[in-house]
């Protein structure tokens, strides 16, 4: 994908310092006491800049707690007046935006379930025209970067220049320790395509478990995330929604103190050594591309020879041997087995495609 020309007026609205921008608060606003007590404890943490709480909760089934609604906005407004904390909540309809603005919510986020539907995103974009607030756009449930970018483009087109993406992980069918697979390559690619766009990592929705929060937060910081969104509740075990992934403000304070914020640049000597190593990588990549090109030339010769002798393209016995042999060689040399298997499958897929094209060529 090429960078989006539509997102060319983004404003750098997050603080430009070495500390991550932290958004924290309960999964949902449950009661006045819960909102105020949690906020009072969070405001003591200097890293926490914004208080978050879900007001309207999109539940998979209808019998769960679906949020406090407008009453919860009153509790948040009271918290802001007392503590000075900025406020954010999820909006999924124009009515949500209207009510949130009425109660002094400072920024909105658009949830993963909404982002999957361009019609819903467009309705929100229309409602945001003429409104000067930051908008945070979570990634869609599925690992579809085009859908994510499309939502960002729609909101930006409505005149919102203070945008950020929230990486909250992706629904994944394979067994995983995470509630939502991080798939770090997707937010990394988003940053490549949109370097001016801040990315905030929602570690709570990625992990689904409080015992994994610190590890994922550190990984996010090491990959230069601009901020963290963390669900925090003054009594997390009693939370009405997502209790397993929420932590107390005291635990959050300890976790933030344990995180290592690394420098994004280094000394002159460091930069020189890094450039030397990068030059070596560039050289090796060039050699690797040449080898792949030569391999495909041989694949083409094999395809033509098979066609000439009326032999099928796919040779399963040969493919099985290649997998076993190359994996044995590669893992013995220290390469990750999963990475190597994925690479071999991609090469094989392209080889089959190339030979198929040869078979489909008509004789002249």
C-alpha positions as CSV (number, residue, x, y, z in Angstrom):
1,X,0.0,0.0,0.0
2,X,1.1,3.6,-0.6
3,X,0.7,6.4,1.9
4,X,-2.7,8.1,2.0
5,X,-2.8,11.5,0.4
6,X,-6.1,12.2,2.3
7,X,-4.4,12.3,5.7
8,X,-2.1,15.2,4.9
9,X,-3.3,17.8,7.5
10,X,-2.8,15.9,10.7
11,X,-1.9,18.0,13.8
12,X,0.7,16.8,16.3
13,X,-1.5,17.1,19.3
14,X,0.1,14.6,21.7
15,X,2.9,15.9,24.0
16,X,6.3,15.6,22.2
17,X,8.3,14.1,25.0
18,X,9.9,10.7,25.9
19,X,7.1,9.6,28.2
20,X,4.1,7.7,26.8
21,X,0.7,9.4,26.8
22,X,-1.4,7.4,29.2
23,X,-5.2,7.0,29.0
24,X,-6.6,5.1,32.0
25,X,-9.9,4.4,33.6
26,X,-12.5,1.7,34.0
27,X,-13.9,-0.4,31.2
28,X,-17.3,1.1,31.9
29,X,-18.8,3.8,34.1
30,X,-20.8,1.7,36.6
31,X,-21.7,4.2,39.4
32,X,-20.9,7.6,40.6
33,X,-18.8,6.2,43.5
34,X,-16.8,4.0,41.1
35,X,-16.1,6.9,38.6
36,X,-15.1,9.4,41.3
37,X,-13.0,7.1,43.4
38,X,-11.1,5.6,40.5
39,X,-10.5,9.1,39.0
40,X,-9.3,10.4,42.4
41,X,-6.7,7.7,42.6
42,X,-5.6,8.0,38.9
43,X,-5.1,11.7,39.1
44,X,-2.3,11.1,41.5
45,X,-0.4,9.3,38.8
46,X,1.5,12.0,36.8
47,X,1.6,9.8,33.7
48,X,-2.2,9.6,33.4
49,X,-3.4,12.5,31.2
50,X,-6.9,11.3,30.3
51,X,-9.6,9.4,32.1
52,X,-11.5,6.8,30.0
53,X,-14.8,5.1,30.7
54,X,-17.3,3.3,28.5
55,X,-20.7,4.9,28.7
56,X,-22.5,2.8,26.1
57,X,-21.2,-0.8,26.0
58,X,-21.7,-2.8,22.8
59,X,-22.4,-6.3,24.2
60,X,-22.4,-9.4,22.2
61,X,-25.5,-10.7,24.0
62,X,-28.4,-8.5,25.3
63,X,-28.4,-9.5,29.0
64,X,-25.1,-8.0,30.0
65,X,-24.4,-4.6,31.5
66,X,-24.7,-2.2,28.5
67,X,-23.5,0.9,30.2
68,X,-24.9,3.7,32.4
69,X,-25.8,5.9,29.5
70,X,-26.2,9.7,30.0
71,X,-26.2,9.4,33.8
72,X,-22.6,8.1,33.5
73,X,-21.6,11.3,31.6
74,X,-22.8,13.3,34.5
75,X,-20.4,11.4,36.8
76,X,-17.5,12.0,34.4
77,X,-18.3,15.7,34.2
78,X,-18.3,15.9,38.0
79,X,-14.9,14.1,38.0
80,X,-13.4,16.5,35.5
81,X,-14.6,19.5,37.6
82,X,-13.0,18.0,40.7
83,X,-9.7,16.7,39.3
84,X,-9.1,18.5,36.0
85,X,-8.6,15.2,34.2
86,X,-9.5,15.2,30.5
87,X,-12.2,12.8,29.5
88,X,-12.7,10.3,26.7
89,X,-15.4,7.7,25.9
90,X,-16.5,5.5,23.0
91,X,-19.1,6.9,20.6
92,X,-21.0,4.7,18.1
93,X,-23.8,7.0,17.0
94,X,-24.4,10.7,16.3
95,X,-26.6,10.8,19.4
96,X,-23.6,9.6,21.5
97,X,-21.5,12.5,20.1
98,X,-24.2,15.0,20.9
99,X,-24.6,13.9,24.5
100,X,-20.9,13.6,25.1
101,X,-20.2,17.1,23.9
102,X,-23.0,18.4,26.1
103,X,-21.3,16.9,29.1
104,X,-17.8,18.2,28.3
105,X,-16.1,15.0,27.0
106,X,-12.7,16.1,25.6
107,X,-12.1,13.4,23.0
108,X,-13.8,10.4,21.5
109,X,-12.8,7.0,20.4
110,X,-14.5,4.9,17.8
111,X,-14.6,1.2,18.7
112,X,-13.5,-1.9,16.8
113,X,-17.1,-3.1,16.2
114,X,-18.0,0.3,14.7
115,X,-14.9,0.6,12.5
116,X,-15.8,-2.6,10.6
117,X,-18.9,-0.8,9.2
118,X,-18.1,2.1,6.8
119,X,-21.7,3.2,6.9
120,X,-21.5,3.7,10.7
121,X,-18.2,5.5,10.5
122,X,-19.6,7.8,7.8
123,X,-22.5,8.7,10.1
124,X,-20.1,9.6,12.8
125,X,-18.0,11.6,10.4
126,X,-21.0,13.6,9.4
127,X,-21.9,14.3,13.1
128,X,-18.3,15.4,13.7
129,X,-18.2,18.1,11.1
130,X,-17.5,21.5,12.7
131,X,-16.5,19.8,16.0
132,X,-12.9,20.5,17.2
133,X,-12.0,17.4,19.3
134,X,-9.4,14.7,19.0
135,X,-10.7,11.4,17.7
136,X,-9.1,8.0,18.4
137,X,-9.9,5.2,15.9
138,X,-9.4,1.6,17.1
139,X,-8.4,-1.0,14.6
140,X,-11.2,-3.2,13.2
141,X,-11.8,-6.7,14.7
142,X,-10.3,-8.2,11.6
143,X,-6.7,-7.6,10.5
144,X,-7.6,-5.3,7.6
145,X,-5.3,-2.3,7.4
146,X,-7.3,-0.8,4.5
147,X,-10.5,-0.8,6.7
148,X,-8.6,0.9,9.5
149,X,-7.2,3.6,7.2
150,X,-10.6,4.1,5.5
151,X,-12.1,4.9,8.9
152,X,-9.3,7.4,9.7
153,X,-9.7,9.0,6.2
154,X,-13.5,9.4,6.7
155,X,-13.0,11.1,10.1
156,X,-10.2,13.3,8.7
157,X,-12.3,14.3,5.7
158,X,-14.9,15.6,8.1
159,X,-12.4,18.2,9.3
160,X,-10.9,16.3,12.3
161,X,-7.1,17.0,12.2
162,X,-6.3,15.7,15.7
163,X,-6.4,12.0,15.0
164,X,-4.8,9.0,16.6
165,X,-5.0,5.2,15.9
166,X,-5.6,2.8,18.8
167,X,-4.0,-0.6,18.3
168,X,-6.2,-3.0,20.4
169,X,-5.3,-6.3,18.7
170,X,-7.2,-8.5,16.3
171,X,-9.6,-11.4,16.5
172,X,-7.6,-14.5,15.9
173,X,-8.9,-18.1,15.5
174,X,-5.7,-19.8,16.5
175,X,-4.9,-20.6,20.1
176,X,-3.1,-17.6,21.7
177,X,-2.4,-16.3,25.2
178,X,-4.0,-13.0,24.2
179,X,-7.6,-12.0,24.0
180,X,-6.8,-10.3,20.8
181,X,-3.6,-11.1,18.8
182,X,-1.3,-8.1,18.7
183,X,-0.2,-8.7,15.1
184,X,2.4,-5.9,15.6
185,X,3.3,-5.9,11.9
186,X,-0.1,-4.1,11.2
187,X,0.4,-1.0,13.4
188,X,4.0,-0.9,12.2
189,X,2.8,-0.8,8.6
190,X,0.2,1.9,9.5
191,X,3.0,4.0,11.0
192,X,5.0,3.6,7.8
193,X,2.1,4.7,5.7
194,X,1.1,7.5,8.0
195,X,4.2,8.7,9.9
196,X,2.4,11.8,11.3
197,X,-0.3,9.7,12.9
198,X,0.1,8.9,16.6
199,X,-0.5,5.3,17.6
200,X,-1.8,4.4,21.1
201,X,-1.7,0.8,22.2
202,X,-4.7,-0.6,24.1
203,X,-2.8,-3.2,26.2
204,X,-6.0,-4.2,28.1
205,X,-7.9,-5.4,25.0
206,X,-4.8,-7.1,23.6
207,X,-4.1,-9.1,26.7
208,X,-7.5,-9.7,28.3
209,X,-5.5,-10.6,31.4
210,X,-3.9,-8.3,33.9
211,X,-0.8,-10.6,34.3
212,X,0.2,-9.9,30.7
213,X,-0.2,-6.1,30.8
214,X,3.4,-5.2,31.7
215,X,5.0,-7.5,29.0
216,X,2.7,-6.1,26.3
217,X,3.2,-2.5,27.5
218,X,7.0,-2.9,27.3
219,X,6.8,-4.4,23.8
220,X,4.6,-1.5,22.7
221,X,7.1,1.0,24.1
222,X,10.0,-0.8,22.4
223,X,8.1,-0.5,19.1
224,X,7.8,3.3,19.7
225,X,4.1,3.5,20.5
226,X,3.0,7.1,21.3
227,X,0.8,6.1,24.2
228,X,-1.0,3.4,26.2
229,X,-4.6,2.9,26.9
230,X,-5.1,0.9,30.1
231,X,-8.3,-0.2,31.9
232,X,-8.1,0.7,35.6
233,X,-10.8,0.2,38.3
234,X,-10.6,1.0,42.0
235,X,-11.9,-2.5,42.7
236,X,-11.3,-4.5,39.5
237,X,-12.4,-7.8,40.9
238,X,-15.9,-6.4,41.3
239,X,-16.0,-4.7,37.8
240,X,-19.2,-5.3,35.8
241,X,-17.4,-5.6,32.5
242,X,-13.9,-7.1,31.6
243,X,-12.9,-7.6,35.2
244,X,-10.0,-9.9,34.3
245,X,-8.1,-7.2,32.3
246,X,-8.5,-4.3,34.7
247,X,-6.0,-3.3,37.4
248,X,-6.2,-1.0,40.4
249,X,-4.6,2.5,40.2
250,X,-2.0,1.3,42.7
251,X,-1.0,-1.6,40.4
252,X,-1.0,0.7,37.4
253,X,1.4,3.0,39.2
254,X,3.8,0.1,39.9
255,X,3.5,-1.2,36.3
256,X,4.2,2.2,34.8
257,X,7.2,2.7,37.1
258,X,8.6,-0.7,35.9
259,X,8.5,0.2,32.2
260,X,11.7,1.1,30.4
261,X,11.3,4.0,28.1
262,X,14.2,3.7,25.6
263,X,15.8,6.5,23.6
264,X,14.6,6.9,20.0
265,X,18.0,8.2,18.9
266,X,21.5,7.7,20.3
267,X,25.0,9.2,20.4
268,X,27.0,9.9,17.3
269,X,29.0,6.7,17.8
270,X,25.8,4.7,18.2
271,X,24.4,6.2,15.0
272,X,27.6,5.5,13.0
273,X,27.6,1.8,14.2
274,X,23.9,1.5,13.4
275,X,24.4,2.9,9.9
276,X,27.2,0.4,9.4
277,X,25.0,-2.5,10.3
278,X,22.1,-1.2,8.2
279,X,24.4,-0.9,5.2
280,X,25.3,-4.6,5.8
281,X,21.6,-5.4,5.9
282,X,21.0,-3.5,2.6
283,X,23.8,-5.5,1.0
284,X,22.4,-8.8,2.2
285,X,18.9,-7.9,1.1
286,X,20.3,-7.2,-2.4
287,X,22.0,-10.6,-2.5
288,X,18.8,-12.3,-1.1
289,X,16.7,-10.7,-3.9
290,X,19.1,-11.8,-6.5
291,X,19.0,-15.4,-5.2
292,X,15.2,-15.3,-5.2
293,X,15.1,-14.0,-8.7
294,X,17.5,-16.8,-9.8
295,X,15.3,-19.3,-8.0
296,X,12.3,-18.2,-9.9
297,X,14.2,-18.5,-13.2
298,X,14.8,-22.1,-12.3
299,X,11.2,-22.6,-11.3
300,X,10.2,-21.2,-14.8
301,X,12.5,-23.7,-16.4
302,X,11.0,-26.5,-14.3
303,X,7.5,-25.4,-15.3
304,X,8.3,-25.4,-19.0
305,X,9.9,-28.8,-18.7
306,X,6.8,-30.2,-16.9
307,X,4.5,-28.8,-19.5
308,X,6.6,-30.2,-22.3
309,X,6.4,-33.7,-20.7
310,X,2.8,-33.4,-19.6
311,X,3.6,-33.6,-15.9
312,X,1.4,-32.0,-13.2
313,X,2.5,-28.8,-11.6
314,X,2.1,-29.9,-7.9
315,X,4.4,-32.6,-6.7
316,X,3.4,-33.2,-3.1
317,X,6.2,-35.7,-2.3
318,X,8.8,-33.2,-3.5
319,X,7.1,-30.3,-1.6
320,X,7.1,-32.4,1.6
321,X,10.8,-33.2,1.2
322,X,11.6,-29.5,0.7
323,X,9.7,-28.5,3.9
324,X,11.4,-31.1,6.1
325,X,14.8,-30.5,4.7
326,X,14.8,-26.7,4.7
327,X,13.2,-26.5,8.2
328,X,15.9,-28.9,9.5
329,X,18.7,-26.8,8.0
330,X,17.2,-23.5,9.0
331,X,16.4,-24.3,12.6
332,X,19.8,-25.8,13.0
333,X,21.2,-22.4,12.0
334,X,19.1,-20.6,14.6
335,X,16.2,-19.5,12.4
336,X,12.7,-19.4,13.9
337,X,10.7,-22.4,12.6
338,X,7.4,-20.5,12.2
339,X,9.1,-17.7,10.3
340,X,11.0,-20.1,8.0
341,X,7.8,-22.1,7.4
342,X,5.9,-18.9,6.4
343,X,8.7,-17.9,4.1
344,X,8.9,-21.3,2.4
345,X,5.1,-21.3,1.9
346,X,5.2,-17.9,0.3
347,X,8.0,-18.9,-2.0
348,X,6.1,-22.1,-2.9
349,X,2.9,-20.3,-3.5
350,X,4.6,-17.9,-5.9
351,X,6.3,-20.8,-7.6
352,X,3.0,-22.6,-8.2
353,X,1.5,-19.3,-9.6
354,X,4.5,-18.9,-11.9
355,X,4.3,-22.5,-13.2
356,X,0.5,-22.1,-13.7
357,X,1.1,-19.1,-15.9
358,X,3.5,-21.1,-18.0
359,X,1.0,-23.9,-18.4
360,X,-1.7,-21.5,-19.4
361,X,0.4,-20.0,-22.2
362,X,-0.7,-21.0,-25.6
363,X,1.8,-22.5,-28.0
364,X,2.8,-20.1,-30.7
